[in-house]
Amino acid sequence: MAEDAIRIEGLKKTYGGQGKAPAKEALKGIDLDVPQGSVFGLLGPNGAGKSTLINILAGLVVKTEGRVSIWGFDQDKNPRQSRASIGVMPQELNLDPFFTPRGALEVQAGLYGVPKGQRRSDEILEMIGLSDKAEAYARTLSGGMRRRLLLGKALVHRPHILVLDEPTAGVDIELRQMLWENVRRLNREEGMTIILTTHYLEEAEEMCDEIAIINQGELVARDTTRNLLGELDARTMVIEPEETPERLPDMAGIEVETREGGVLALTYHARETRAEEVLDAVRQAGIRISDVRTEQPDLEDVFLALTKGAHG
């Protein structure tokens, strides 16, 4: 069994230009490996190349150059095995309106060659909360129900890897929680590798063990979520003074912002300035402290720092 669920080497994709438009290089030589059993986040601004990468993994887009291995199967040498190892929940609600949820799952299982005796449509319908809609036409389902059905379709062939492309975009909180409960269970109980693209950075921060950030077709970062957050050493000390200060702290390496209610936010770099030095500067300004807390950088800070200058 391969150690990596997915291994990508030198992946390039160029879309030919139409008319006088120049060719567009969507992926510029991506090298990436996704560990087995992980929940892996794939982030990037719009137009970064995330969808192109996912579509190549799904076999929907032909790469220009490079090598892709899925669950140990080379995509070029073993296309059927590699495709059978991965399930993709697309962002678009591409469902046949005249199929029922049970019918859609049965057809999808048939496309993957799952024998009738090994299909688990009812089990999947129960998991995604659509048992009571099993015989309803897809056109009568709400948007949230259709999204759940897309998750079910991605699971019919028991893939080792599940790719979720913006799975909670535009859905309500209840559906989002249901999706994540199912994803956590699939990862924890079945050891399924999860690859997630999302615009909700707090979602990636909470869910993902490791994260890769793509910007303008290039991989700009890839590390554990903890390490990525640790790369930013900016800290903010938030101080509530006992009374409105006559003057603000003035010290090199500290930026001072006055927030609502007279709260002071002092931002500094931990590698250059110690927290004790910040407190000394506050005391030297004659400020008596009522309360103090610190704010740590979050994934959004990392994302913005790494993709600065990107065009949406």
N, C-alpha and C positions, 0 to 999 in steps of 0.2 A: 504494500500500500504506500502511496506517495506521502511524503511528509507535508507537502503543500497541497492545499485543495486546488489552487490555481497558481500557475507560473507563467508570467508574461515576459518575453525578452525582445527588446528592440521593436516594439509594436508601432507601426506607422500606418496612417490612413490619409490618403489624399483624395479629395473629391474634385473631379474635373470641372473646370469652369464652363459656363454656358455662354455662347456668343463671344463677346470680348472680355468677359469677366475672367480674372485669373483663377487658376486652380487654388483650392483651399486645403491647407494642410491641417486636418483636424487633430491628428495625433502625431507627435514628432519624435518617436522613439521611446516608448514607455517601457521601463523595466519594473516589474512588480510581482511580488509573491504574496499569497494570502494563506495563512496557516490553517490547517484543518481544525475544525471545531471552534473557530473564532467567530465573533461578531465584528465584521470589518466595515468601517465607514469609508465611503468614497465621496469626497466633497469637492466643490469647485463652483465658481460663478457660472451663470448661464453662458453657453457657448464654449465652455472650457474643454469639452471632449468627453464628458462622462457618459452621455447617451450613446455616442459612437462606440466607446469601449464596451458598454453593456451589450449593445447590439452585435458586436463582433463575438463576444462570449456566447451569446444566444444563437449564433449562426445566421443572423439576419443581415449582417453586413460583411462583405468580403474585405479582409485586410489588404493593404498594399504591400506591407513588408513586415517581417518579424515572425515570432513563434509563440503559440498559445497552447498550453497544456492544461487540461481540465481533469482533475482526479487521476492524474498520471497518464491520461490519453492525449496524444498529440492531435490537435484539431484537424491537421491536414491528413495525417496518416490513419486516424481512427475517428472519423467524423461522427459516426452513429453512437459510439461509446461515449465520446466527449459530450455530445448533445444530451444523451440519456442521463448524464451525471449532474445536469444542472436544470433547475426550474426557475423561470423568470416571471415575476409579477410586474407587468408593464404599467407605466403611468397612465396610458390611454385606456379608456373603457371600451375595448374592442371585443364586444360580445355579440353573438348572433341573437337578434331580438326574438326569434321564433323558437329557440331552444329553452327548455326548462333548465333550472340549475342541475337536476340529476342528469338530464340528457346531455348537457354541456360537459359534465364531468365524464360521462360514459364515452362520448365521442373523443374527448381529449385523451382518455386512457387508451382507446383503440388506436389513436394516431401514434402512441408510443409503444404499441404492441403488447400492452398489458392484457394477459388472458382474462376472460370474464370471471373465472373463479378466483382471481387474485385482485380484482378491483375492489376498492373500498369507498365507493361514492357516498354511502350513507354515513360512514364514519367521518368523512371529510365534511359533509353537510352539517353534521352535529357540531364538529369542531368550529366551523365558521359561523354557526348560529343561523343556518338556513334550512333546517329540517322541516320547519312548517311552511317553507316556500319551495319545497322540492319539486312540485309539479306546476309552479306558476311560471308563466312565460317571462323570459329575461326582460322584455320591454316593460313589464309592469313593476319591476324592482326599483327601489330607490337608488340613488347614486352610491350611497354607502353599502347597500346590499350587493350592488354590482362589483364594487371594489373587493368585497369579501369573496365573491365568486371567483374573481381573478386570482386571489390567493389560493383558493381551492384547486383551480385548474393547474396552477404551478406545482401542486403537490401530488397529482394523481399517479405519477410513476416513481414515487419515493426517491426523489433526487438526493444526492449527497450534499448539494450546494443549492441554496435558495437566494436568488437575487431579487431585491425589493427596490424598484425604481420609484422614488418619491411616493412611498405607499400611503402616507397620511396627508398629502397635499389636498387641502380643501375639504377635509372630513371633520366631523364633530369629535368632541373629546371622548365620548363613549366609544365610538368606533376606533379611535386611535388607541385607547387603552386595551380594547379587545384584540386588536392586531398585535400589540406588543406582548400581551400575555401569551398569545399563540406562538409568537416568534421566540420568546424566552423558553417556552416549553419545548419547542422543536430543537432548540439549541442544547438545552440542558438534558432532556430525556432521550433524544434520538441522536445527539451529537452532530446535528446538521450545521454545516458552515453557512453563515448568513452574511451576505454582502448588501449593504444598505447605502442608497443615495438619498440625501435629504437636504432640504433648505432650512430645516429646523435644527439649528446648531445645538440647542440644549438637548434635543433628542439624541443626536449623535454622541454628545458628551455623556449622557446617561447610559446609552445602550452599548456603545462600541468599545471593544478591547483595544483595537488598533485603528488608525485612521491614515488614509492617504489623501493628499490634496492635489488636485490637478488644476492647472491654470494655463490657458492658451495652448493646450495640447501637450503640456509638459508636466512631469511629476515634480512638484516643488517641495513636498514634504511627505514623509512616511515614517510613523513611529507609533509607540503606544500612546493612548490618549493622555496618560499621566505625564509622559516625557514631553509631549508637545506643549502641554500647559506649563510645564516647568521651564521651557525655553524662554518664556517671557518673564523677565525678572522684575517687571514694573509692579509696584505695590502701591496701594492707596490707603493711607491712614485717615479715617473719618473721625473727627473730633467735634463733640458738642461742648462749647464753652459755657461756663456758668453765666456769663453775661457777654454782651456784644463787645468784642475787643476793640481797643483804640487803634491798634496797629496789627498788621498781619506778620507772621513769621517770614523772615528774609534770610535765606541761606542758599548758597549755590547747590544745585542738584535737587532742589525741591520746587515743585510747581504747586501753587496754592490756588484753590478755587473755593469761592463762597457759594454754598448751596442754600436752598430754601430753609428758612427758619434760623439762619445764621450759622448753620453747620459748616465746618471747614473740612475740605478734602485736600490732603497733602499727598501728592504723587511723587514717588522717588524710585530709584533703581537699587534693588537690594545688593547688587554686586559692588556698588559705589558708595552707598549710604546705608548706615545701620539704623534700625528703628529707634534706638536710643538717641541717636543724633537728631532725628526728627523731633522727638519729644523735647530734647534740650532746646531746640529752636523755638518750639511753642512756648516753653516756660520763659525763655529769654524775651519773648514778645509780651510778657506779662499776662499771659492767658491762663486762667484757671480752668482745669478740665472737669467737666461734669460726667462725660462718658467718652469712651474711645473704642473703636473697632477697626479691623482691617478688611480690605476688599482684595480678593485674589483675581488674577486674570482668568477669563473663561475662554471657551473654544472660539467664540466670536472674535476675541482680541487676536488669537493666533491666526485665524482665518484672514482677517483684515490685514494683519502684518505681512502675511506670506503672499497675498494676492493683490497687494497695493498696486494701483495703476492698471488693474485689469479692466477690460471693457465688458459690460454686461452683455 
